């Protein structure tokens, strides 16, 4: 009977040891799974942060290109506006010169006609004076 009790006690101890070992093994597996899950979460977080940084860099690059293009267009627009202003000034000056040249031509024609009239008048006066003599 003592042997049965001793054996029973030993069997119980073995069973408890096995249960403890099984529990420890399960806990170790749970720790490993938890570690793997955390590892995957951190990897995903790192990938997400990397992707966000890449997107920020790309956005900054696009923004810089857009600003450069806008500045270039603004510069070209300013140059075009200046060119058009210069052309308008030149056209206005040309119009003034044309008007002045036409005025001088009219004045010159008027002076020529006036001189011709004075010449004819002087000739007639001269002829009249010659006839009287």
C-alpha positions in Angstrom: 0.0 0.0 0.0 2.9 2.3 0.8 4.3 1.5 -2.6 1.0 2.3 -4.2 0.8 5.6 -2.4 4.5 6.3 -3.2 4.0 5.4 -6.8 0.8 7.5 -6.9 2.7 10.4 -5.4 5.5 10.0 -7.9 3.0 9.7 -10.7 1.3 12.9 -9.5 4.7 14.7 -9.3 5.6 13.5 -12.8 2.2 14.7 -14.0 2.6 18.0 -12.3 6.1 18.4 -13.8 4.8 17.5 -17.2 1.9 19.9 -16.8 4.3 22.7 -15.7 6.7 21.9 -18.6 3.7 21.9 -21.0 2.6 25.3 -19.5 6.1 26.7 -19.8 6.3 25.4 -23.3 2.9 27.0 -24.2 4.0 30.3 -22.5 7.3 30.2 -24.4 5.3 29.7 -27.7 3.0 32.5 -26.8 6.0 34.8 -26.1 7.5 33.8 -29.4 4.2 34.5 -31.2 3.9 37.8 -29.3 7.5 38.6 -30.3 6.7 37.7 -34.0 3.6 39.8 -34.0 5.4 42.8 -32.4 8.3 42.3 -34.9 5.8 42.3 -37.9 4.0 45.4 -36.4 7.3 47.2 -36.1 8.4 46.2 -39.6 5.0 47.5 -41.0 5.3 50.7 -39.0 8.9 51.2 -40.3 7.7 50.5 -43.8 4.8 52.9 -43.4 7.1 55.6 -42.0 9.6 55.0 -44.8 6.8 55.3 -47.3 5.5 58.5 -45.7 9.0 60.0 -45.8 9.4 59.0 -49.4 6.0 60.6 -50.2 7.0 63.7 -48.4 10.3 63.9 -50.4 8.4 63.3 -53.6 5.8 66.0 -52.7 8.6 68.4 -51.8 10.3 67.6 -55.2 7.0 68.2 -57.1 6.4 71.4 -55.1 9.9 72.7 -55.9 9.4 71.8 -59.6 6.0 73.6 -59.6 7.5 76.7 -58.0 10.4 76.7 -60.5 7.9 76.3 -63.4 5.7 79.0 -62.0 8.7 81.3 -61.5 9.9 80.5 -65.0 6.4 81.2 -66.4 6.2 84.4 -64.4 9.6 85.4 -65.7 8.6 84.6 -69.3 5.3 86.4 -68.8 7.2 89.5 -67.4 9.6 89.3 -70.3 6.7 89.0 -72.8 4.9 92.0 -71.1 8.2 94.0 -71.3 8.6 93.1 -74.9 5.1 94.1 -75.7 5.5 97.4 -73.8 8.7 98.1 -75.7 6.9 97.3 -79.0 4.0 99.6 -78.0 6.5 102.4 -77.2 8.3 101.9 -80.5 5.0 101.9 -82.4 3.9 105.1 -80.6 7.2 106.8 -81.4 7.0 105.6 -85.0 3.5 107.0 -85.2 4.7 110.3 -83.8 7.6 110.4 -86.2 5.3 109.6 -89.1 2.8 112.3 -88.1 5.7 114.8 -87.7 7.1 113.8 -91.1 3.7 114.1 -92.8 3.3 117.5 -91.1 6.7 118.7 -92.3 5.8 117.4 -95.8 2.5 119.3 -95.8 4.3 122.4 -94.4 7.0 122.0 -97.1 4.4 121.7 -99.8 2.5 124.7 -98.4 5.8 126.7 -98.3 6.6 125.6 -101.9 3.1 126.7 -103.1 3.5 130.0 -101.2 6.9 130.6 -102.7 5.6 129.7 -106.2 2.7 132.2 -105.6 5.1 134.9 -104.4 7.3 134.1 -107.4 4.4 134.5 -109.8 3.3 137.6 -108.0 6.8 139.1 -108.2 7.0 138.1 -111.9 3.7 139.8 -112.6 4.7 142.9 -110.7 7.9 142.9 -112.6 6.1 142.5 -115.9 3.6 145.3 -115.0 6.5 147.5 -114.1 8.2 146.7 -117.3 5.1 147.5 -119.3 4.8 150.9 -117.7 8.2 151.8 -118.7 
